[in-house]
Amino acid sequence: MIVTLTPNPSIDRAVLIDALRRGEVHRATGSRIDPGGKGVNVSRALAAQGADTVAVLPSGGPEGHLLDELLDSAGVAHASVPVSGTVRMNISVLEPDGTTTKLNEPGPTLSEAEVAALLDTTLERSSSAGWVVGCGSMPPGAPTDLYAVLVRRVRERGGRVAIDSSGASFSAAVAATPNLIKPNHEELAELVGHELPMLRDVRDAARELVSDGIEVVAVSLGGDGALVITADVCAHAIAPISAPLSTVGAGDCMLAGLLHGLSTGHEPADALVTGVTWGSAAVTLPGSRVPSPADLAGIRAELTLDPDLSRAIR
């Protein structure tokens, strides 16, 4: 069982157009809506592959009702915490070459009591979970240390916790020493305070975090694959996609696959292959759709335990 906490979920509307031209009227060639937010996407990806998961999230307003209905339709078990505000709606504009432009709303302002209810619900649902995952941005009103508190409370109970976020909330969570973190290239550079132009730089930054007590650092690198670092392993995997449709949620699917691999007893390198396969499959799908088992067919992740560290990161 993997329990996800998404403090700032969304309705994700994807709009397909021929080309984005600022200031002009566009005619959409297609559209779709999906339940969104990083942790929600992790749970969606797990559920689509038949894995046990529960998504914990705030829900309020008309969009909250729609979000609950979409999760039910997708077969995603969820624990929705009522809030007075309205769940946000994010818009992704997708062009034929895979270019994605996102417009994200801030989300509802959460009260102190609503934040406490989210944490309590997550802990209640995770009493027998293999992993607890805190994912995504903080909504207005949520404290910067929300994920840090989650890390401490889960680890005090002997559980394993993973964090995928950015900014001040991510830094605070990292300082609390989760078992696993999953930044992307830009988020890792922000965390360590300097640019990471080469794969060697990414590895070295991840190793510093491992030396500080984080067991697994997984870095998603977009078209350059992903890297996993532990005290004993430096593994790189990549699955090139020739015709990408949308990158929305691909990193979340990668994290879902990685955690699924780890929770089923795979070593980090093998779990990375699962993660990269799921994430790459997501890139071939429209909007923020998550891959089913059939969508994984034909995706071949290449794993190396001796990566070319001189590789420049795009």
Secondary structure, 3 states (H helix, E strand, C coil): CEEEECCCCEEEEEEECCCCCCCCCCCCCEEEEEEECHHHHHHHHHHHCCCCEEEEEEECHHHHHHHHHHHHHCCCCEEEEECCCCCEEEEEEECCCCCEEEECCCCCCCCHHHHHHHHHHHHHHCCCCCEEEEECCCCCCCCCCHHHHHHHHHHHCCCCEEEECCHHHHHHHHHCCCCEECCEHHHHHHHHCCCCCEHHHHHHHHHHHHHCCCCEEEEECHHHCEEEECCCCEEEEECCCCCCCCCCCHHHHHHHHHHHHHHCCCCHHHHHHHHHHHHHHHHCCCCCCCCCHHHHCCCCCEEECCCCCCCECC
